[in-house]
Structures are given as structure tokens and as C-alpha cells.
Amino acid sequence: MEQIREWLAGYVLRVLDLHGSVGPKRNWASPREHERLAGVELARNRIEITARLGADVTVMHIPAQPGCEPLRRSLAELERRARLTPLPSPGRPGHCARA
């Protein structure tokens, strides 16, 4: 992670957002609990990486019908985790002020 931050600083770049991912065995909206939990863990990891790179937005595309119960549980778990993840503060590199 430190190497990526050095490259960003060296090229005067900043991360604005990070796209999360989903896969056949790591799907945070899966009705199969072991796949859903693996997907939640993957999404948590992406939220933490986003914060460590100085961004404050993780984009997660909904891989199922909105309102499905596994999706609701995953979103509740991810919301709790996201609230515990410190975001960049004003003045830190990577901070994107909102109007």
C-alpha cells in the first residue's frame, strides 16, 4: 500500500474513488451465506483500501435485485464497518471537498 501511495505522490495524483468487486464465490448479495459473508469481507477490504489511499468513495454495484434479504443484511454490515473507517480529513492529500 505504501508503494502505491508513493507512486501517487510522485506523479501528483490522488485517488477519488475505488471500485469494489464481486465474484462467483464472493458475492455480498448471495443467498448462500458463506458466499455472502466472503463478499462482505471483500467489500470491507475495499472500503479500508479506499480510506488508506486517501479517498472517501467506494463504488459497489448491486449484483442482485434491490430489496433482497441477503443484500439488506450485507448493506447493514457494511454500513457499520464504513462508519468505523476513518475518512480523509480536509487538508490531507486525496481529500475531495464537496460543495
Residue frames relative to the residue before (quaternion, step in Angstrom):
aa qw qx qy qz dx dy dz
M 1.0000 0.0000 0.0000 0.0000 0.00 0.00 0.00
E 0.6298 0.5464 -0.3330 0.4404 3.56 1.02 -0.82
Q 0.6302 0.5384 -0.3332 0.4494 3.58 1.00 -0.80
I 0.6438 0.5101 -0.3241 0.4693 3.59 0.95 -0.82
R 0.6500 0.5060 -0.3234 0.4657 3.60 0.93 -0.83
E 0.6379 0.5194 -0.3292 0.4636 3.59 1.02 -0.74
W 0.6435 0.5085 -0.3268 0.4695 3.60 0.95 -0.82
L 0.6426 0.5197 -0.3263 0.4588 3.58 0.91 -0.87
A 0.6794 0.4803 -0.2906 0.4725 3.58 0.88 -0.93
G 0.6537 0.5406 -0.3118 0.4279 3.58 0.96 -0.86
Y 0.7486 0.3383 -0.1941 0.5362 3.57 1.10 -0.68
V 0.4026 -0.7340 0.4443 0.3189 3.56 1.36 0.20
L 0.4080 0.6746 -0.4948 0.3654 3.53 0.80 1.10
R 0.1082 -0.7749 0.6149 0.0988 3.54 -1.25 0.34
V 0.4418 -0.6652 0.5350 0.2757 3.52 -1.18 0.58
L 0.2414 -0.7772 0.5666 0.1295 3.57 -0.80 1.01
D 0.7850 -0.1048 0.0791 0.6055 3.55 1.05 -0.76
L 0.2446 -0.7472 0.6004 0.1460 3.53 -1.29 0.29
H 0.3313 -0.7288 0.5623 0.2071 3.56 -0.94 0.87
G 0.3534 -0.7082 0.5748 0.2076 3.53 -0.97 0.93
S 0.3012 -0.7556 0.5508 0.1871 3.55 -1.24 0.00
V 0.1440 -0.7440 0.6458 0.0934 3.51 -1.37 0.27
G 0.0405 -0.8049 0.5918 0.0153 3.55 -1.09 0.60
P 0.7245 -0.4529 0.2848 0.4346 3.56 -1.24 0.11
K 0.7565 0.3346 -0.2019 0.5244 3.61 1.11 -0.55
R 0.7318 0.2982 -0.1877 0.5834 3.58 1.33 -0.07
N 0.2563 0.7721 -0.5216 0.2573 3.53 0.41 1.29
W 0.3184 -0.8039 0.4754 0.1623 3.57 -0.31 1.25
A 0.6928 0.3961 -0.2939 0.5260 3.62 1.26 0.10
S 0.3810 0.7517 -0.4654 0.2706 3.59 1.26 0.21
P 0.4444 -0.6682 0.5180 0.2963 3.60 -1.06 0.65
R 0.6022 0.5160 -0.3609 0.4908 3.61 1.25 -0.28
E 0.4624 -0.7485 0.4035 0.2512 3.55 -0.40 1.29
H 0.6630 0.5016 -0.3349 0.4435 3.64 0.86 -0.78
E 0.6491 0.4868 -0.3173 0.4909 3.63 1.07 -0.66
R 0.6361 0.5274 -0.3295 0.4567 3.58 1.02 -0.82
L 0.6751 0.4900 -0.3000 0.4628 3.60 0.89 -0.91
A 0.6325 0.5089 -0.3324 0.4800 3.60 1.02 -0.75
G 0.6524 0.5138 -0.3083 0.4640 3.60 1.02 -0.76
V 0.6268 0.5197 -0.3272 0.4797 3.57 1.06 -0.77
E 0.6486 0.5134 -0.3187 0.4628 3.58 0.96 -0.83
L 0.6361 0.5163 -0.3211 0.4751 3.59 1.01 -0.79
A 0.6626 0.4921 -0.3055 0.4747 3.60 0.92 -0.86
R 0.6147 0.5338 -0.3453 0.4669 3.62 1.01 -0.77
N 0.6338 0.5340 -0.3196 0.4594 3.55 0.98 -0.88
R 0.6721 0.4960 -0.3014 0.4598 3.59 0.91 -0.88
I 0.6142 0.5329 -0.3438 0.4697 3.60 1.06 -0.71
E 0.6712 0.4915 -0.2952 0.4698 3.58 0.93 -0.88
I 0.6386 0.5100 -0.3296 0.4727 3.61 0.97 -0.79
T 0.6046 0.5614 -0.3485 0.4448 3.57 1.00 -0.83
A 0.6958 0.4666 -0.2739 0.4723 3.57 0.81 -1.00
R 0.6608 0.5158 -0.3151 0.4449 3.61 0.93 -0.85
L 0.6926 0.4442 -0.2748 0.4975 3.60 1.15 -0.54
G 0.5921 -0.6316 0.3421 0.3654 3.58 1.28 0.18
A 0.5568 0.5808 -0.4072 0.4321 3.60 1.21 0.25
D 0.2880 -0.7724 0.5388 0.1739 3.56 -1.26 0.23
V 0.6820 0.4221 -0.2906 0.5217 3.60 1.23 0.37
T 0.0523 -0.7455 0.6640 0.0255 3.53 -0.94 1.00
V 0.2322 -0.7801 0.5688 0.1180 3.58 -0.67 1.09
M 0.0131 0.7780 -0.6263 0.0472 3.56 -0.76 1.09
H 0.2691 -0.7626 0.5677 0.1540 3.56 -0.62 1.11
I 0.4427 -0.6965 0.4980 0.2663 3.56 -0.90 0.93
P 0.2246 -0.8267 0.5053 0.1037 3.59 -0.50 1.19
A 0.7388 0.3319 -0.2140 0.5462 3.61 1.20 0.24
Q 0.6942 -0.4237 0.3564 0.4600 3.53 -1.30 -0.03
P 0.4712 -0.6481 0.5021 0.3253 3.61 -0.85 0.86
G 0.7631 0.3647 -0.2722 0.4589 3.54 -1.01 0.82
C 0.4999 0.6354 -0.4595 0.3678 3.61 1.18 -0.10
E 0.6074 -0.6234 0.3624 0.3333 3.58 -0.99 0.86
P 0.6511 0.4913 -0.3559 0.4561 3.68 0.83 -0.73
L 0.6305 0.5314 -0.3310 0.4589 3.58 1.03 -0.76
R 0.6425 0.5246 -0.3238 0.4551 3.59 0.93 -0.86
R 0.6604 0.5006 -0.3130 0.4640 3.60 0.91 -0.88
S 0.6606 0.5104 -0.3082 0.4562 3.56 0.93 -0.88
L 0.6552 0.5100 -0.3167 0.4587 3.58 0.92 -0.86
A 0.6335 0.5210 -0.3336 0.4647 3.59 1.01 -0.77
E 0.6619 0.4955 -0.3048 0.4728 3.60 0.95 -0.85
L 0.6801 0.4883 -0.2900 0.4637 3.57 0.94 -0.88
E 0.6106 0.5450 -0.3580 0.4495 3.58 1.03 -0.69
R 0.6416 0.5143 -0.3306 0.4632 3.60 0.93 -0.85
R 0.6778 0.4888 -0.2928 0.4647 3.59 0.92 -0.89
A 0.6538 0.5216 -0.3215 0.4440 3.58 0.92 -0.87
R 0.6427 0.5240 -0.3284 0.4522 3.59 1.02 -0.72
L 0.6798 0.4763 -0.2832 0.4804 3.61 1.18 -0.50
T 0.6118 0.5578 -0.3428 0.4439 3.58 1.26 -0.30
P 0.3684 -0.7442 0.5068 0.2314 3.61 -0.57 1.09
L 0.2758 -0.7561 0.5760 0.1428 3.53 -0.96 0.94
P 0.6478 -0.4995 0.3818 0.4302 3.57 -1.21 0.33
S 0.2980 -0.7427 0.5690 0.1892 3.55 -1.04 0.71
P 0.6590 -0.5018 0.3549 0.4335 3.61 -1.15 0.46
G 0.7615 0.3496 -0.2808 0.4680 3.53 -0.99 0.87
R 0.6128 0.5184 -0.3608 0.4749 3.59 1.21 -0.34
P 0.5669 -0.5812 0.4445 0.3784 3.58 -1.06 0.62
G 0.7498 0.3608 -0.2834 0.4767 3.54 -0.95 0.86
H 0.5548 0.6105 -0.4068 0.3924 3.58 1.19 -0.25
C 0.1441 -0.7753 0.6123 0.0571 3.51 -0.91 0.94
A 0.2983 -0.7740 0.5322 0.1693 3.59 -0.34 1.23
R 0.2725 -0.7588 0.5726 0.1488 3.54 -1.04 0.81
A 0.4390 -0.7061 0.4964 0.2494 3.50 -1.01 0.86
